[in-house]
Amino acid sequence: MSLSHTASTLAPAPAPALLGDGAQALPADGYAGTLIGRVWDPAAGGPSPVLIHEDGVFDLSATFPTVSELCEHPDPASAARAGAGTRLGAFTDIYTNTLPGLQDTPAPRLLAPVDLQTLRAAGVTFAVSMIERVIEERVRGDIEAAARMRESILAEIGTDLHNVRPGSPDAVALKNYLVNEGLWSQYLEVGIGPDAEIFTKGPTLSAVGTAAQVGVLSTSLWNNPEPEVALIVSSTGRIAGTTLGNDVNLRDVEGRSALLLPKAKDNNASCALGPFIRLFDDTFDLDAVRRMRVSLEIDGRDGFHLEATSEMAQISRDPVDLVAQLTGPQHQYPDGAVLMLGTMFAPIVDRDVEDRGFTHKRGDVVRISSRELGSLVNYVEESERCEPWEFGIGSLMRNLASRNLL
């Protein structure tokens, strides 16, 4: 079932209750961590980095005009707490003001929590799920045949598929086996080969935040969300913290040709991040990221419901290894980068049409959550009908200059 291409108006926004409230957006430990966000502040006529605390949401712009600059600090968490300025309101009130239909123009609302960082994403980082999909396609749904093929692979390479690390001798053995079986593909190359797939997800400042529309092209008939953990990386390659992301994907576009990946990945409102960044501090570190479980829920206006989870423990390329392939002598990011780490979510649950798998419909509510990072929630609209992206780097610089923050 495709998205509607004939409607001349926006799909109705979901009821605010479906997008949750501020309390539901928070991590399981509430305000215990160092939570950084961005708000659109009507009084300033532009965006401001903020510290989200149990006592309220505090403007950081006088000390750190951009989130990028904050993340360049050697200790961003301590710097954020020390630099808290004017209180803009309670987080729950600002979250409510972000919901469609409830926005009060003079009050702040949440934005994506990053600004000048480059938006990048890694693909095919969960090799075991990629290999399982290859097996499923080869045996055409025959469970017993799948088990036999899996046993043959294990006998050939001598290790569990979960333990295969890209670029390792086991991965080379697996590659040779798959080539001999006629199963090699460009996706398996980046899944178990030495080089990760790292691509540009969108232009700087183009990400949308929580409670916003997330877009898929009206011409796409087969598409899906990709729930992911996103690293916040400084210009030196240091990981400052993490946020949640939706790396929206158009499967039919990418399926036509891998050279169409930019069209499949980078469209208006096709990258959602938020609801905030959790900086590394004494409550949260990289090992906590490695243990995270990311949950996905989709609720359609047609009554469709889907739940899935991704275990970061299953990732084939460690986050540090991915960052090393992202930045270094080979490539620099002076304002830092966001790196989405990939997903295990395989959209194989049928919706409406047997054997067609999942695809979005307009108005779908997509919730991506983890105990450590809270909940990022968006609703689906055609990219062409989502709110146009108009506030770019030039607009940001002019606004900061007018506020004497540059």
Buried (B, 14 or more C-beta within 10 A) or exposed (E): BBBEEEEEEBBEBBEBEBBBEBEBBBBEEEEBBBBBBBBBBEEBEBBBBBBBBEEBBBBBBBBBBBBBBBBBBEEBBEBBBEBBBBBBBBBBBBBBBBBBEBEEEEBBBBBBBBBBBBBBBBBBBBBBBBBBBBBBEBBEEEEEBBEEBBEEBEEBBEBEBEEBBBBBEBBBBBBEBBEEBEBBEEBBBBBBBEEBBBBEBBBBBBBBBBBBBBBBBBBBBBBBBBBBBBBBBBBEBBBBBBBBBBBBBBBBBBEEEEEBBBBBBBBBBBBBBBBBBBBBBEBBEBEBBBEBEBBBBBBBBEEBEBEBEBEBEEBBBBBEBBBBBBBEEEEEBEBBBBBBBBBBBBBEEEBEEEEEBBBBBBBBBBBBBBEBBBBBBBBBBBBBBBEEBEBEEEEBEEBBEEBEBE
